[in-house]
Amino acid sequence: MAPRQTLAALIEGLRGALGALRRREVRRWLLLLGLGDFTYDILRGYLALYFVDVVGAGEARAALALVVWTWVGLVGDFLLLPLLERVEGLRYLRLSTSVVLVLFPAMLLAEGYAAKLLLLGLLGLSNAGWYAILMARLYGELPGRSGTALTLGNLFGIVSDLLPLALGAFAERFGLGAMMWLLALGPLGMLAGLLRVRDERREASGL
């Protein structure tokens, strides 16, 4: 493809992505994707530092916490596949988000390394599959336009990448322990958004 054609295709793709952003449903799933990341990738980025600086666990135990988080997440994704054959995706998201809203503060409040590690493992199981389900919902709002969905996800990801910088600045001023509590805003906002989807469906069906 010639450079001019490549540029034209890129511009057309950006136009399509910006046009899709006018739809409320598309903006909703993009926002929920970002909120779901609070207790996933963003948490993972601060996890080792949290166990070293706040918990005082040492580097080896902090590394073990990361290993547990990673492997439990993989196990959770594997176990989720048969579960989603029986449970509707939105119902699972609402339930698992509610569980995370209990487990995450419990982990922060727990005393002792072992208790925190156990709760961290349960947390990793509870948020399994969030990204895949939310992305599937986004793709569902853009049938036949997977390229547009991918472009929007990448563009929104660039904006979301600025959030850890803001959280780091907050931690620098108020402490990492205080900053970790801000991550609970992710599942809290996510649950509020998911409940709104349920309410709108009931209104549409006349219930």
C-alpha positions in Angstrom: 0.0 0.0 0.0 1.3 3.4 -1.0 2.1 5.9 1.8 -0.7 8.2 0.6 -3.2 5.3 0.8 -1.9 4.3 4.2 -2.4 7.8 5.5 -5.9 7.9 4.0 -6.8 4.6 5.6 -5.4 5.8 9.0 -7.4 9.0 8.8 -10.5 7.1 7.8 -10.0 4.7 10.7 -9.7 7.6 13.2 -12.8 9.2 11.8 -14.7 6.0 12.3 -13.4 5.7 15.9 -14.4 9.2 16.7 -17.8 8.7 15.2 -18.3 5.5 17.3 -17.4 7.6 20.4 -20.6 9.5 19.9 -22.6 6.4 21.0 -23.2 6.2 24.7 -22.9 2.5 24.8 -19.5 2.6 23.3 -18.3 5.2 25.8 -19.8 3.1 28.6 -17.8 -0.1 27.8 -14.6 1.9 27.3 -15.1 3.5 30.7 -15.8 0.2 32.3 -12.7 -1.2 30.8 -10.6 1.5 32.3 -12.3 1.1 35.7 -11.7 -2.6 35.7 -8.0 -2.0 35.3 -7.8 -0.3 38.7 -7.6 -3.7 40.5 -5.9 -5.5 37.7 -2.9 -4.0 35.7 -2.7 -0.9 37.9 -2.7 -2.9 41.1 -0.1 -5.3 39.7 2.1 -2.3 38.9 2.2 -1.3 42.6 1.9 -4.7 44.2 5.5 -5.4 44.8 6.2 -1.9 46.1 3.2 -2.2 48.4 4.4 -5.5 50.0 7.9 -4.1 50.5 7.1 -0.5 51.7 3.8 -0.9 53.4 3.6 -4.5 54.5 7.3 -4.8 55.1 7.5 -8.2 53.6 10.9 -8.0 51.9 11.8 -8.4 48.3 11.5 -12.2 48.2 8.0 -12.2 49.7 6.9 -9.4 47.5 8.1 -11.4 44.4 6.0 -14.3 45.7 3.0 -12.1 45.9 3.4 -11.2 42.3 3.8 -14.9 41.4 0.6 -15.7 43.3 -1.3 -12.9 41.6 -0.1 -13.9 38.1 -0.8 -17.6 38.4 -4.1 -17.3 40.3 -5.3 -15.0 37.5 -4.4 -17.6 34.9 -6.2 -20.3 36.9 -9.2 -18.0 37.2 -9.4 -17.4 33.5 -9.3 -21.1 32.9 -12.0 -21.9 35.4 -14.2 -19.0 34.0 -14.7 -20.7 30.6 -17.1 -23.4 31.8 -18.7 -21.0 34.2 -19.7 -18.6 31.4 -21.5 -21.4 29.7 -24.0 -21.4 32.6 -23.9 -17.8 33.8 -24.6 -14.7 31.7 -21.5 -12.4 31.4 -23.1 -9.3 32.9 -24.4 -11.2 35.8 -21.0 -12.6 36.5 -19.4 -9.2 36.2 -21.8 -7.7 38.7 -21.3 -10.6 41.2 -17.5 -10.7 40.9 -17.2 -6.9 41.1 -19.2 -7.0 44.4 -16.9 -9.7 45.7 -13.8 -7.6 44.8 -15.3 -4.6 46.6 -15.2 -6.8 49.8 -11.9 -8.6 49.2 -9.8 -5.6 48.2 -10.5 -3.5 51.4 -10.1 -6.7 53.4 -6.7 -7.3 51.9 -5.6 -3.7 52.7 -6.9 -4.0 56.3 -5.6 -7.5 57.0 -2.7 -7.8 59.3 0.2 -10.1 58.5 1.7 -11.3 55.3 0.0 -14.6 55.1 -3.5 -13.1 55.4 -2.8 -10.5 52.8 -1.4 -13.1 50.4 -4.5 -15.3 50.9 -6.9 -12.4 50.2 -4.8 -11.4 47.2 -5.2 -14.8 45.7 -8.9 -14.7 46.2 -8.9 -11.3 44.7 -7.1 -12.6 41.6 -9.7 -15.3 41.2 -12.6 -12.9 41.6 -11.6 -10.4 38.8 -10.8 -13.1 36.3 -12.2 -12.5 32.8 -13.1 -8.9 33.3 -11.1 -7.6 30.4 -12.3 -10.3 28.0 -16.0 -9.9 28.8 -15.9 -6.1 28.7 -14.0 -6.2 25.4 -16.6 -8.6 24.0 -19.3 -6.1 25.0 -17.5 -3.4 23.2 -17.1 -5.5 20.1 -20.8 -6.3 20.3 -21.6 -2.6 20.1 -19.6 -2.4 16.9 -20.6 -5.4 14.8 -18.3 -5.9 11.8 -16.1 -3.1 13.0 -13.4 -4.9 15.0 -10.8 -2.5 13.7 -12.7 0.5 15.1 -13.1 -1.3 18.5 -9.3 -2.1 18.5 -8.5 1.5 17.7 -10.7 2.9 20.4 -9.2 0.5 22.9 -5.7 1.6 22.0 -6.6 5.3 22.1 -8.3 4.9 25.5 -5.4 2.9 26.7 -3.1 5.9 26.0 -5.2 8.1 28.2 -5.5 5.4 30.9 -1.7 5.1 30.9 -1.6 8.6 32.5 -3.5 7.4 35.5 -0.6 5.5 37.2 1.4 8.7 37.0 -1.3 10.6 38.8 -1.5 7.8 41.4 2.2 7.9 41.8 2.1 11.6 42.5 -0.6 11.0 45.1 1.5 8.3 46.7 4.5 10.5 46.8 2.6 13.1 48.8 0.2 11.1 51.0 1.9 7.6 51.0 1.5 4.4 49.1 -0.9 2.9 51.7 -3.3 5.8 51.3 -3.1 5.6 47.5 -4.0 2.0 47.4 -7.4 2.8 48.8 -8.0 4.9 45.6 -7.9 1.8 43.6 -11.2 0.7 45.2 -12.8 3.5 43.1 -12.4 1.3 40.1 -14.6 -1.6 41.0 -17.0 0.8 42.8 -17.5 2.8 39.6 -17.6 -0.4 37.6 -20.4 -1.9 39.7 -22.4 1.3 39.4 -22.1 1.3 35.6 -23.0 -2.4 35.4 -26.1 -1.9 37.6 -27.2 0.9 35.3 -27.0 -1.5 32.3 -29.4 -3.8 34.1 -31.8 -1.0 35.0 -31.9 0.3 31.4 -32.7 -3.2 30.2 -35.6 -3.5 32.6 -36.9 -0.2 31.5 -36.7 -1.2 27.9 -38.6 -4.4 28.6 -41.3 -2.5 30.6 -40.4 -4.2 33.9 
